[in-house]
Amino acid sequence: MKLPVMPPVLPMLAKSVPTIPTGELGYEPKFDGFRAIVFRDGNDIEIGSRNTKSMNRYFPELVEAFTALLPPRCVIDGEIVLPDAAGVRLDFEALQQRIHPAASRVKMLAETTPARFVAFDLLALGDEDLTQRPYAERRALLAEALAGVPAPIHLTPSTDDPEVATRWFSQFEGAGLDGVMAKPLSGSYQPDKRTMFKIKHARTADCVVAGYRTHKSGPDAIGSLLLGLYAEDKLISVGVIGAFPLARRKELFAELQEFITDFDGHPWAWAEQEAGTRTPREAEGSRWAAGKDLSFTPLRPELVVEVRYEHMEGIRFRHTAQFSRWRPDREPHSCTYEQLEEPVSFDLADVFGGRP
């Protein structure tokens, strides 16, 4: 492989802002997937992840598509995404399952749950390094290079109208998207620099704390708190929170000791027999850290915490929630799914501009 921009390349990043900014900016939907920079030089393909590790082995169907459909020599920044079985919204949980050590399972998943690639920046084309060109020029060249390219490769929608971006922000969440990106039209491509802006959905929910895991720093510090919501009389595992300063982790550990219970009578009592291999989420394993101990210490479901979250993925938070405050005024059984805001339903095919 010999390209004007060679791997590894750290992707350009974005800083979070609370509202959609205005000015000399281009706007794009924010897809929820795996960031990927794709390098193609003839039959040589390299899919670089956000940490620059190769993802070729996990997405053989995309390697095949890139070889067949991309310009012969190019470097393209984008996102690997995976639609759900109905093809109407993104399924981040299913995408995570694609990272598997067994070649046989990778092959099976590539056939049964094929991924797609959403392109949103062009770093090189032919013999030309485009990273110092303004984003507006790179975007125009990308649109030209991918004109007519079919699925599983998509060109992300783009606009310079903040009103359109605002509409996307509310509409596209129903298709499983994260929010909106804003990019300076005159900006160059700056690897590993937060020169773009991201506007993401943020909501709060009151959850029951039903257990904890200890921190890697030692057995006397909290690593994460396990959260639940009630569906009728059943406490459902919805996710975790775990971003605490080390000193606070140790304080939490001491504070929670009085709430420790055994699995007898605990809402997740079935987890006792699987301690060390499972979370209270049925059939979940850690594909990113094989052999990692995922056991937990059960707590009496009496404490309520308010958390910030972005999206739901089925019955769970799609990403790790963030601690807001304790809610001693809330009764645990009042923490139900009914408090959660439902996004407007929207078809993923409409985001891409038409069903493939």
One Martini backbone bead per residue (centre of mass of N, CA, C, O) as a GRO file, in nm:
protein
  356
    1MET     BB    1   0.094   0.037   0.025
    2LYS     BB    2   0.056   0.371  -0.154
    3LEU     BB    3  -0.017   0.671   0.003
    4PRO     BB    4  -0.051   1.005   0.092
    5VAL     BB    5  -0.217   0.853   0.327
    6MET     BB    6  -0.110   0.671   0.601
    7PRO     BB    7  -0.107   0.423   0.802
    8PRO     BB    8  -0.177   0.555   1.083
    9VAL     BB    9  -0.492   0.734   1.176
   10LEU     BB   10  -0.619   0.974   1.362
   11PRO     BB   11  -0.908   1.096   1.429
   12MET     BB   12  -1.112   1.341   1.420
   13LEU     BB   13  -1.263   1.545   1.664
   14ALA     BB   14  -1.507   1.629   1.927
   15LYS     BB   15  -1.693   1.872   2.093
   16SER     BB   16  -1.913   1.938   2.334
   17VAL     BB   17  -2.240   2.085   2.291
   18PRO     BB   18  -2.562   2.197   2.383
   19THR     BB   19  -2.589   2.343   2.100
   20ILE     BB   20  -2.650   2.452   1.791
   21PRO     BB   21  -2.441   2.601   1.597
   22THR     BB   22  -2.333   2.892   1.428
   23GLY     BB   23  -2.219   2.964   1.092
   24GLU     BB   24  -1.935   2.836   0.926
   25LEU     BB   25  -2.117   2.550   0.875
   26GLY     BB   26  -2.143   2.200   0.882
   27TYR     BB   27  -2.396   1.941   0.870
   28GLU     BB   28  -2.446   1.625   1.049
   29PRO     BB   29  -2.518   1.333   1.127
   30LYS     BB   30  -2.496   1.121   1.419
   31PHE     BB   31  -2.355   0.826   1.430
   32ASP     BB   32  -2.390   0.488   1.579
   33GLY     BB   33  -2.063   0.352   1.594
   34PHE     BB   34  -1.769   0.279   1.417
   35ARG     BB   35  -1.491   0.422   1.376
   36ALA     BB   36  -1.349   0.479   1.035
   37ILE     BB   37  -1.053   0.435   0.835
   38VAL     BB   38  -1.023   0.409   0.485
   39PHE     BB   39  -0.792   0.215   0.291
   40ARG     BB   40  -0.715   0.240  -0.067
   41ASP     BB   41  -0.502   0.017  -0.283
   42GLY     BB   42  -0.673  -0.136  -0.467
   43ASN     BB   43  -0.663  -0.450  -0.306
   44ASP     BB   44  -0.587  -0.272  -0.064
   45ILE     BB   45  -0.714  -0.297   0.273
   46GLU     BB   46  -0.786  -0.058   0.546
   47ILE     BB   47  -0.938  -0.070   0.877
   48GLY     BB   48  -0.939   0.192   1.092
   49SER     BB   49  -0.959   0.267   1.406
   50ARG     BB   50  -0.960   0.487   1.660
   51ASN     BB   51  -0.688   0.314   1.767
   52THR     BB   52  -0.569   0.192   1.474
   53LYS     BB   53  -0.691  -0.072   1.455
   54SER     BB   54  -0.775  -0.341   1.287
   55MET     BB   55  -1.106  -0.443   1.117
   56ASN     BB   56  -1.106  -0.657   0.888
   57ARG     BB   57  -1.189  -0.934   1.031
   58TYR     BB   58  -1.489  -0.825   1.120
   59PHE     BB   59  -1.543  -0.696   0.798
   60PRO     BB   60  -1.549  -0.863   0.513
   61GLU     BB   61  -1.788  -0.725   0.358
   62LEU     BB   62  -1.643  -0.445   0.344
   63VAL     BB   63  -1.389  -0.519   0.200
   64GLU     BB   64  -1.541  -0.605  -0.056
   65ALA     BB   65  -1.688  -0.332  -0.106
   66PHE     BB   66  -1.438  -0.150  -0.126
   67THR     BB   67  -1.310  -0.297  -0.370
   68ALA     BB   68  -1.570  -0.248  -0.561
   69LEU     BB   69  -1.661   0.084  -0.490
   70LEU     BB   70  -1.418   0.237  -0.451
   71PRO     BB   71  -1.181   0.416  -0.517
   72PRO     BB   72  -0.869   0.296  -0.595
   73ARG     BB   73  -0.754   0.571  -0.442
   74CYS     BB   74  -0.813   0.607  -0.086
   75VAL     BB   75  -0.930   0.819   0.199
   76ILE     BB   76  -1.188   0.739   0.447
   77ASP     BB   77  -1.412   0.883   0.662
   78GLY     BB   78  -1.617   0.706   0.918
   79GLU     BB   79  -1.899   0.471   0.975
   80ILE     BB   80  -1.987   0.184   1.137
   81VAL     BB   81  -2.296   0.018   1.076
   82LEU     BB   82  -2.619  -0.133   1.206
   83PRO     BB   83  -2.900  -0.257   1.123
   84ASP     BB   84  -3.176  -0.382   1.183
   85ALA     BB   85  -3.384  -0.629   1.079
   86ALA     BB   86  -3.585  -0.400   0.949
   87GLY     BB   87  -3.407  -0.134   0.862
   88VAL     BB   88  -3.493   0.139   1.062
   89ARG     BB   89  -3.245   0.103   1.271
   90LEU     BB   90  -2.999   0.120   1.479
   91ASP     BB   91  -2.765  -0.149   1.615
   92PHE     BB   92  -2.529  -0.145   1.853
   93GLU     BB   93  -2.539  -0.421   1.985
   94ALA     BB   94  -2.495  -0.586   1.725
   95LEU     BB   95  -2.225  -0.455   1.654
   96GLN     BB   96  -2.065  -0.562   1.900
   97GLN     BB   97  -2.089  -0.869   1.812
   98ARG     BB   98  -1.870  -0.845   1.574
   99ILE     BB   99  -1.662  -0.869   1.810
  100HIS     BB  100  -1.483  -1.167   1.743
  101PRO     BB  101  -1.249  -1.431   1.776
  102ALA     BB  102  -1.417  -1.612   1.587
  103ALA     BB  103  -1.414  -1.685   1.256
  104SER     BB  104  -1.688  -1.832   1.227
  105ARG     BB  105  -1.860  -1.603   1.350
  106VAL     BB  106  -1.779  -1.375   1.166
  107LYS     BB  107  -1.891  -1.507   0.911
  108MET     BB  108  -2.185  -1.535   1.004
  109LEU     BB  109  -2.236  -1.229   1.071
  110ALA     BB  110  -2.170  -1.118   0.787
  111GLU     BB  111  -2.432  -1.266   0.671
  112THR     BB  112  -2.666  -1.186   0.894
  113THR     BB  113  -2.509  -0.890   0.992
  114PRO     BB  114  -2.456  -0.658   0.794
  115ALA     BB  115  -2.270  -0.390   0.730
  116ARG     BB  116  -2.207  -0.036   0.720
  117PHE     BB  117  -2.096   0.268   0.543
  118VAL     BB  118  -2.033   0.607   0.653
  119ALA     BB  119  -1.943   0.882   0.473
  120PHE     BB  120  -1.761   1.217   0.575
  121ASP     BB  121  -1.453   1.196   0.461
  122LEU     BB  122  -1.158   1.323   0.271
  123LEU     BB  123  -0.802   1.262   0.265
  124ALA     BB  124  -0.775   1.096  -0.015
  125LEU     BB  125  -0.697   1.114  -0.382
  126GLY     BB  126  -0.498   0.932  -0.519
  127ASP     BB  127  -0.212   1.155  -0.501
  128GLU     BB  128  -0.385   1.331  -0.292
  129ASP     BB  129  -0.361   1.543  -0.023
  130LEU     BB  130  -0.657   1.674   0.169
  131THR     BB  131  -0.612   1.775   0.473
  132GLN     BB  132  -0.564   2.099   0.394
  133ARG     BB  133  -0.833   2.120   0.306
  134PRO     BB  134  -1.130   2.224   0.315
  135TYR     BB  135  -1.416   2.078   0.406
  136ALA     BB  136  -1.590   2.173   0.166
  137GLU     BB  137  -1.405   2.038  -0.045
  138ARG     BB  138  -1.403   1.749   0.062
  139ARG     BB  139  -1.707   1.705   0.039
  140ALA     BB  140  -1.734   1.748  -0.267
  141LEU     BB  141  -1.534   1.520  -0.345
  142LEU     BB  142  -1.687   1.292  -0.206
  143ALA     BB  143  -1.953   1.313  -0.362
  144GLU     BB  144  -1.819   1.256  -0.636
  145ALA     BB  145  -1.678   0.979  -0.566
  146LEU     BB  146  -1.982   0.853  -0.457
  147ALA     BB  147  -2.145   0.861  -0.699
  148GLY     BB  148  -2.369   0.589  -0.712
  149VAL     BB  149  -2.310   0.441  -0.463
  150PRO     BB  150  -2.396   0.163  -0.307
  151ALA     BB  151  -2.487  -0.052  -0.104
  152PRO     BB  152  -2.301  -0.032   0.201
  153ILE     BB  153  -2.256   0.262   0.091
  154HIS     BB  154  -2.259   0.596   0.240
  155LEU     BB  155  -2.358   0.926   0.222
  156THR     BB  156  -2.378   1.172   0.415
  157PRO     BB  157  -2.561   1.400   0.517
  158SER     BB  158  -2.581   1.761   0.423
  159THR     BB  159  -2.557   2.098   0.575
  160ASP     BB  160  -2.586   2.477   0.619
  161ASP     BB  161  -2.859   2.449   0.785
  162PRO     BB  162  -2.966   2.485   1.110
  163GLU     BB  163  -3.265   2.401   1.072
  164VAL     BB  164  -3.212   2.125   0.959
  165ALA     BB  165  -3.039   2.023   1.193
  166THR     BB  166  -3.267   2.047   1.403
  167ARG     BB  167  -3.451   1.842   1.268
  168TRP     BB  168  -3.257   1.604   1.276
  169PHE     BB  169  -3.220   1.585   1.582
  170SER     BB  170  -3.521   1.483   1.626
  171GLN     BB  171  -3.576   1.271   1.397
  172PHE     BB  172  -3.317   1.066   1.385
  173GLU     BB  173  -3.347   0.921   1.657
  174GLY     BB  174  -3.563   0.711   1.554
  175ALA     BB  175  -3.303   0.570   1.387
  176GLY     BB  176  -3.047   0.575   1.606
  177LEU     BB  177  -2.925   0.846   1.644
  178ASP     BB  178  -2.722   1.081   1.830
  179GLY     BB  179  -2.726   1.356   1.636
  180VAL     BB  180  -2.501   1.633   1.575
  181MET     BB  181  -2.278   1.778   1.345
  182ALA     BB  182  -2.013   2.036   1.346
  183LYS     BB  183  -1.830   2.198   1.069
  184PRO     BB  184  -1.583   2.373   0.959
  185LEU     BB  185  -1.555   2.480   0.633
  186SER     BB  186  -1.232   2.577   0.666
  187GLY     BB  187  -1.130   2.316   0.776
  188SER     BB  188  -0.900   2.102   0.850
  189TYR     BB  189  -0.744   1.797   0.893
  190GLN     BB  190  -0.716   1.695   1.251
  191PRO     BB  191  -0.566   1.474   1.415
  192ASP     BB  192  -0.675   1.437   1.744
  193LYS     BB  193  -0.869   1.689   1.715
  194ARG     BB  194  -1.110   1.923   1.860
  195THR     BB  195  -1.272   2.082   1.580
  196MET     BB  196  -1.544   1.984   1.640
  197PHE     BB  197  -1.904   1.933   1.681
  198LYS     BB  198  -2.130   1.798   1.937
  199ILE     BB  199  -2.483   1.703   1.947
  200LYS     BB  200  -2.651   1.552   2.214
  201HIS     BB  201  -2.853   1.358   2.373
  202ALA     BB  202  -3.021   1.446   2.692
  203ARG     BB  203  -3.114   1.263   2.986
  204THR     BB  204  -3.326   1.160   3.258
  205ALA     BB  205  -3.312   0.913   3.536
  206ASP     BB  206  -3.461   0.705   3.775
  207CYS     BB  207  -3.271   0.465   3.965
  208VAL     BB  208  -3.187   0.152   4.073
  209VAL     BB  209  -2.965   0.019   4.311
  210ALA     BB  210  -2.843  -0.341   4.282
  211GLY     BB  211  -2.522  -0.293   4.254
  212TYR     BB  212  -2.163  -0.386   4.241
  213ARG     BB  213  -1.834  -0.302   4.132
  214THR     BB  214  -1.511  -0.315   4.144
  215HIS     BB  215  -1.209  -0.170   4.121
  216LYS     BB  216  -0.891  -0.192   3.981
  217SER     BB  217  -0.745  -0.052   4.238
  218GLY     BB  218  -0.953  -0.217   4.432
  219PRO     BB  219  -1.171  -0.366   4.682
  220ASP     BB  220  -1.235  -0.048   4.812
  221ALA     BB  221  -1.373   0.025   4.524
  222ILE     BB  222  -1.581   0.164   4.297
  223GLY     BB  223  -1.662   0.097   3.963
  224SER     BB  224  -1.983   0.015   3.957
  225LEU     BB  225  -2.330   0.076   3.907
  226LEU     BB  226  -2.628  -0.101   3.916
  227LEU     BB  227  -2.917  -0.068   3.711
  228GLY     BB  228  -3.279  -0.014   3.757
  229LEU     BB  229  -3.611  -0.097   3.627
  230TYR     BB  230  -3.953  -0.105   3.637
  231ALA     BB  231  -4.171  -0.381   3.531
  232GLU     BB  232  -4.383  -0.364   3.729
  233ASP     BB  233  -4.233  -0.615   3.948
  234LYS     BB  234  -3.973  -0.594   3.763
  235LEU     BB  235  -3.626  -0.580   3.768
  236ILE     BB  236  -3.439  -0.413   3.524
  237SER     BB  237  -3.158  -0.411   3.350
  238VAL     BB  238  -2.999  -0.090   3.215
  239GLY     BB  239  -2.708  -0.043   3.363
  240VAL     BB  240  -2.439   0.198   3.422
  241ILE     BB  241  -2.218   0.356   3.659
  242GLY     BB  242  -1.848   0.495   3.677
  243ALA     BB  243  -1.780   0.817   3.706
  244PHE     BB  244  -1.530   0.847   3.950
  245PRO     BB  245  -1.346   0.946   4.175
  246LEU     BB  246  -1.140   0.776   4.375
  247ALA     BB  247  -1.234   0.887   4.645
  248ARG     BB  248  -1.537   0.830   4.588
  249ARG     BB  249  -1.517   0.525   4.554
  250LYS     BB  250  -1.442   0.474   4.854
  251GLU     BB  251  -1.687   0.606   4.982
  252LEU     BB  252  -1.901   0.428   4.848
  253PHE     BB  253  -1.812   0.161   4.960
  254ALA     BB  254  -1.873   0.234   5.256
  255GLU     BB  255  -2.178   0.321   5.217
  256LEU     BB  256  -2.276   0.026   5.087
  257GLN     BB  257  -2.241  -0.201   5.303
  258GLU     BB  258  -2.536  -0.185   5.441
  259PHE     BB  259  -2.674  -0.303   5.150
  260ILE     BB  260  -2.583  -0.573   5.163
  261THR     BB  261  -2.660  -0.886   5.010
  262ASP     BB  262  -2.805  -1.159   4.904
  263PHE     BB  263  -2.960  -1.356   4.656
  264ASP     BB  264  -3.182  -1.390   4.843
  265GLY     BB  265  -3.444  -1.199   4.709
  266HIS     BB  266  -3.316  -1.094   4.471
  267PRO     BB  267  -3.393  -0.980   4.155
  268TRP     BB  268  -3.096  -1.128   4.066
  269ALA     BB  269  -3.060  -1.433   4.170
  270TRP     BB  270  -2.964  -1.593   3.911
  271ALA     BB  271  -2.660  -1.473   3.914
  272GLU     BB  272  -2.507  -1.653   4.115
  273GLN     BB  273  -2.440  -1.901   3.917
  274GLU     BB  274  -2.278  -1.666   3.719
  275ALA     BB  275  -2.056  -1.571   3.869
  276GLY     BB  276  -1.788  -1.424   3.670
  277THR     BB  277  -1.959  -1.413   3.364
  278ARG     BB  278  -2.202  -1.217   3.444
  279THR     BB  279  -2.449  -1.010   3.416
  280PRO     BB  280  -2.784  -0.887   3.457
  281ARG     BB  281  -2.757  -0.967   3.152
  282GLU     BB  282  -2.869  -1.154   2.928
  283ALA     BB  283  -2.619  -1.304   2.743
  284GLU     BB  284  -2.368  -1.144   2.847
  285GLY     BB  285  -2.050  -1.053   2.728
  286SER     BB  286  -1.695  -0.989   2.701
  287ARG     BB  287  -1.545  -0.908   2.399
  288TRP     BB  288  -1.319  -0.690   2.492
  289ALA     BB  289  -1.265  -0.888   2.769
  290ALA     BB  290  -1.144  -1.167   2.800
  291GLY     BB  291  -1.209  -1.297   3.127
  292LYS     BB  292  -1.364  -1.093   3.263
  293ASP     BB  293  -1.490  -0.992   3.564
  294LEU     BB  294  -1.866  -0.966   3.600
  295SER     BB  295  -1.922  -0.959   3.879
  296PHE     BB  296  -2.137  -0.898   4.175
  297THR     BB  297  -2.275  -0.696   4.431
  298PRO     BB  298  -2.547  -0.718   4.614
  299LEU     BB  299  -2.829  -0.499   4.666
  300ARG     BB  300  -3.057  -0.340   4.812
  301PRO     BB  301  -3.344  -0.196   4.649
  302GLU     BB  302  -3.326   0.139   4.788
  303LEU     BB  303  -3.167   0.306   4.591
  304VAL     BB  304  -3.165   0.636   4.431
  305VAL     BB  305  -3.071   0.752   4.098
  306GLU     BB  306  -2.965   1.011   3.899
  307VAL     BB  307  -2.939   1.006   3.541
  308ARG     BB  308  -2.758   1.034   3.243
  309TYR     BB  309  -2.884   1.003   2.905
  310GLU     BB  310  -2.933   0.934   2.557
  311HIS     BB  311  -3.023   0.624   2.505
  312MET     BB  312  -3.206   0.353   2.388
  313GLU     BB  313  -3.161  -0.019   2.382
  314GLY     BB  314  -3.441  -0.102   2.425
  315ILE     BB  315  -3.413  -0.171   2.778
  316ARG     BB  316  -3.143  -0.003   2.749
  317PHE     BB  317  -2.870   0.164   2.775
  318ARG     BB  318  -2.650   0.225   2.526
  319HIS     BB  319  -2.481   0.380   2.735
  320THR     BB  320  -2.315   0.504   2.974
  321ALA     BB  321  -2.409   0.648   3.244
  322GLN     BB  322  -2.459   0.950   3.445
  323PHE     BB  323  -2.407   1.110   3.724
  324SER     BB  324  -2.606   1.336   3.931
  325ARG     BB  325  -2.798   1.214   4.180
  326TRP     BB  326  -2.948   1.165   4.466
  327ARG     BB  327  -3.287   1.007   4.564
  328PRO     BB  328  -3.435   0.997   4.870
  329ASP     BB  329  -3.740   1.080   4.765
  330ARG     BB  330  -3.747   0.805   4.618
  331GLU     BB  331  -3.925   0.530   4.526
  332PRO     BB  332  -3.823   0.254   4.375
  333HIS     BB  333  -4.109   0.166   4.237
  334SER     BB  334  -4.115   0.452   4.070
  335CYS     BB  335  -3.890   0.324   3.878
  336THR     BB  336  -3.983   0.352   3.553
  337TYR     BB  337  -4.038   0.352   3.207
  338GLU     BB  338  -4.248   0.594   3.200
  339GLN     BB  339  -4.021   0.830   3.231
  340LEU     BB  340  -3.943   0.786   2.943
  341GLU     BB  341  -3.844   0.914   2.647
  342GLU     BB  342  -3.976   0.906   2.323
  343PRO     BB  343  -3.890   0.888   2.015
  344VAL     BB  344  -3.931   0.957   1.705
  345SER     BB  345  -4.026   0.791   1.443
  346PHE     BB  346  -3.767   0.663   1.212
  347ASP     BB  347  -3.630   0.594   0.902
  348LEU     BB  348  -3.325   0.503   0.791
  349ALA     BB  349  -3.374   0.538   0.482
  350ASP     BB  350  -3.429   0.851   0.509
  351VAL     BB  351  -3.143   0.929   0.586
  352PHE     BB  352  -3.017   0.807   0.308
  353GLY     BB  353  -3.247   0.882   0.078
  354GLY     BB  354  -3.327   0.578   0.060
  355ARG     BB  355  -3.399   0.264  -0.016
  356PRO     BB  356  -3.186   0.008  -0.125
   0.00000   0.00000   0.00000
